[in-house]
Amino acid sequence: MTGIIECGMSNCVYNKNRLCHTPAITVSAHAECGTYSHASAKGGFEEVNGGVGACLTSDCRFNHQLECSAPEISVVAHDRHADCRTFECRE
């Protein structure tokens, strides 16, 4: 599973110290983190380092059969939602 090395969405329930603490996220069709959730309570597991469970971004060069093949990804804030910074358009 591709690991998440950084998450810039500090207000996400799974983010602590710029790291993701849910076992797996889904990257949605437009390279958006579909697991991003904003709430006052924090969730996730302190001992877990997040990974990409599924990638639905078919036009990303790292997408192979809905799985991410990048060595690692970063998630960044983009227009009030979370995007996969590692996204690269398939040629």
Number of C-alpha atoms within 10 A of each C-alpha: 16 17 20 21 16 19 25 19 24 16 15 22 20 26 24 18 10 16 21 31 24 20 17 19 20 21 26 17 14 16 22 23 21 18 16 20 17 15 10 9 8 15 15 16 14 13 9 13 17 24 21 22 16 19 25 20 23 18 15 19 16 20 20 14 11 15 19 26 16 17 12 15 20 17 26 20 16 13 7 8 16 22 24 21 17 17 22 14 12 10 6
